[in-house]
Amino acid sequence: MAIRVIFRPQLAIFATTIHMIAFQNVSKAYTKSTALEDVTFKIDAGEFVSLVGKSGAGKSTIIKLLIGEEKPT
């Protein structure tokens, strides 16, 4: 299963890149399955991002990790 993170950069206001969110080699495993394995991405200030993928691809798990509802393993 694959997840695509679609980045749509907006007008850059800053001279330097500021990563508002960064995942580096993040994994999440549950008792019977691995939801995410070695996920890396960065979202810069001012970017608009859509998270798309098939059912069971890990979209909700990424959101739960972002808001702190789940912890990476």
N, C-alpha and C positions, 0 to 999 in steps of 0.2 A: 504494500500500500504506500502511496506517495502523497505527500503534502506539498502544495505549492504556496509559497509566500510571494504575493505580488506587490511590488513596490511601485508607487506612483509619486515620484518626487515633485514637491511643490516648489515655488520660488524660493531660492536660498537667500536668507536674510543675513546669515552669519558668514564671516570670512573663513572660519575653521569649522570642521565637521564635529558635531557633538552627538555622541551616541546616547540617545535617551533610553534605549533598551538594548541589551546585548545578551545573547545566549551563546555560551561557548562549551561545546562538547557536553550538552545536557542530555541526560537519560532519565527515563521514568519507567520502572517496572512494578507491576502488581504481582500478586501471588501466582497467578496462572499465565500471565502474558507480559510482554514488553510493549508499552505504549509508544515510547520514543527512545531512540538510540542514537547517541552522538549527534545531536542537533546543534547547529551553529548558525546564527544570523544576528544582524545588527540593524536597528531602526534608528535613523538619524532624526534630529529635531526638524520639524516641518514636513516630514514624509507622511503620506497617507498610505496605509497598509491594509490589504484584504487577505484573509486567511481562508483558503479554499482547499477542498480535498474530498475524497470519497468517505462514506460512512465508515467509522472505525479507524481513520487514518491518524488521529491524534490531535485534531483541532481543539477540542474541548480540553484536553490535557494541557496543551500549550497555554490556553487562557487561564486554567486553574493554577498553573505554575507562575504565570505573570502576576496574578492577583494574590498569590501566597496561600491559596487554599490547599495546594499540594506542595510537597517538597520533593526535589529531585532525588534519585537514588544513585 
